[in-house]
Amino acid sequence: MLQVLVWDIATRLFHWLLVLFVVICLITGEDEGFIFAIHAYAGFVILMLLFFRTGWGIFGSRHSRFTDFVYSWPTTWRYALSVFRFKPTRYVGHNPLGGWMIICMLVVLMATTLSGILMVTKGAGWLEDIHEALGTFIQFLVFVHIVGVFVDQFLTGEKIVIAMITGHKALAEDAAQREVLVTGAGKALAFAAIVVISSVYLFQQIDYSTKVATFSNNHESEQDRNKDKD
């Protein structure tokens, strides 16, 4: 077996930064004031990360591209059956179930962050209900994802979590020879710079910091009024 670099640095950084900021959002979601501001800003960072991953899913390294891990439903179904038989097929990149889980999480996270940003900037109550429901669904998806990773590790013996830290996976010599070099950090930095600059411009255009403070103050006042009525 040979150790081969499969996951580029951009994909790994995206993954762990997304984990960090999703955890921050989940922890701070029910608070007000300064803590709510942290929640709102973390949500905006998640949106930036999702913009980056969407582009990187098109222009990134081989195993980071959507075309590498979005499989047809028949292939996905056959893989699911192999899991139920405790003999899953091994994939260099994401397996079919893992690939569709990634797509699902990206879509739901995008909807969650957009609903949260619109909730703050537009102040619509119905958006708050949608945002909270999507947040609950995200927690379910995170749980399923973690369980899936450990089931995959148990059945295949692959160290998936470590691979997402180091970028390397142990491959048979013939499989290793078919791999291509991952995309360098320079391309990722250039793409990340475009995303950051565009996101900062959007942040300023919608006056996000001011609207976060206004929303939080209005929300606190509304809760105080409800307490007084009780």
N, C-alpha and C positions, 0 to 999 in steps of 0.2 A: 504494500500500500504506500502511496505517495501523498505527501501533504501538498495540496494545491490551493492557491488563492482563488476563491470562488466569489466572495462578496467584496465589492470595492469599498473604500473608506467612506464614500458618500452615503451608500446604502446603510452601512452600519451606524454611522452618526445619526442619520435620519431616524433609524429604528429606535435607538436609545434616547434621543432627544424627544421623540414622540412619546415614548413610555414616560419619561420624566414629566412632561407638560400635561399629559392626560391625567397622571396621578395628582398633580397640583390642582387641576380643574376639579377632579372628583373630591378632593379634600376640602376645597374652598367653596364648593358650589352652594352650600346652604347658608353662608355667612353674608354679612353686610359691611358697609363702610370700606375700610382699607383692604380687608380680606377679600371683599367682592371685587375690588379693583384688581387684585392679583389674579383672581379667577378670570376676569374679563381680558386682561392683558395676556395671560397664558393662552386663552382661547384664540387670540389674534396670532400669537406665535404658532399655534397649531395650524391655523389657516395658511401661514407662510410655509410651514413644513409640508403641508398637503399640496400646495402649488408646486413646490420643488419636486416632490415625489411623483406627481403627475407627469411633469416634464422629464424627469429621470427615468420614468417607466417607458419613455419613448426613445430617449437619446443616451441612456446610461449603458452600463456594461451588459453583457449578454444575459446573465441570470437576474439582472435587475429590471429587465424589460418585460412589459406585460405580455408580449408575444412568447416569452419563454415559459411563463407559468400560468397563463389562462388557457386551460385545456377545454376541449369539447365535452359536452355532457356525457356522451357514451364512455369516453376515456375516464372521466371523473367517477362515473358510476362503477366502472370496472375496478378502479383503484379503491373505492369505498368497499366493494365486496372483498378485495384482497386484505383490507384492514380487518374486516369482520372475521376473516379466516385466519387472522394473526400472521399473515405472510404478505405484508405490503411490499410493493415494488419500490426499489430505492431510486431516488432522483438526485441528480447533482444539485439542482436548484430546488425551488419550492415544489412539493408534490401537488397534484391536482386539487385536493381538498384544501391544502394550505393556500394555494393560489387564489381560490375563490373566497376563502376567508379574508385574505388581504384586500381583495376588491370590495367585499362587503364592508369591511372596517373603514376603508378609505371613503367609500360613499357615505356611510352613516356619520363618520367624523366630519366630513365636509358639510353635510346637512346640519349637524349639531352646531358646528362653529358658525355657519352662516345664519342659522336661526337665532343664535345668541347675539351675534353682532347686530342683526336687524332688530332684535328685541331691545337692545340698548339704544340704537340710533333712532328707531321708529316709535318705541314705547308701546307697542301693541301687546295687550294682555294675552291674546291667543297664541302669540309667538312664544311667550314664556311657558305656556303649557306644552307646546310642541318641543321646545328646547329641553324641558325637564324629562319628558317622555323619551326623547332620543338619548339623553344622558343615562337614563336607566337601562336602555337597550345596549348602550356602549358597555356598561358594566357586565351585562350578560355575554356580549361578544368577547370581551377580554377574558372572562372565565372560560369560555369554550376554547378560545385560542390557547390559553395556558395548558388546559387539559390535553388538547390536541398535540401540543409540542411534547409533553411528557409521555403520552401514549406512543408517539412516533419514535421518541428516543428509546423507549422500552422495547418496542418491537423490532427496530432496525439496528439498535446499538450505536447509532450516530449521535455525536455530541452536538446537538443543534444549537443550544444556547451558547456554548463555547465558540462554535463556528461563527455565530453572529457577533462575537466579540473580536476574535482574531481574524476572521475572514477566510480561514483555511478549513478544508475538509479532506479527510483521508479517502483517496480514490484508488481503484485498481489501476495498474500501469496503462492498460489500453484506454480506460476512461480518461486518465490524466493527459494522455497524449492528444485527445480530441478537444481539450480545453484551450481557450484563447486567452490572451492577456486581458486583464480587466482594465477599464477606462481609468486613466490617470487622474490625480487630484486636481490638476490644473483646469481641466474641463469642468469638473464639479464646482470648483471655486468660482469660475466665470459664470456658470449658470446660477449658482447660489447668489452671487452679487446682483444679478438681474432681478431675481425674486425679491431680495431684501430691499433694493432700491424701489422697486414697484410697490412693495407692501408699505414701506415708509411713506411713500407719496400718497397711497390710499388712506393710510392712517391719518395723515395731515388733512387730506381733502374732506374727510367726514368728521373731522374734529373729534376723534374718538375719545381722547382723554377727558375732554369737557363733558361729553355725553355720558361717559361712564359715571362721572361724579354726579351729574344731574339725575341719572336713573337711580343710582344708589340712594341719594337723598330723598327722592320721591318715594322710593320703595320703603325706606325707613319710616317716612311720615305716614304712609298708608298703613303700615303695620302698627304704628303707635295709635292711630285712630281706631283700628280694629280692636286693639287691646282696651282702649277707653270704653268702647261700646260693650265689651264683654264685662 
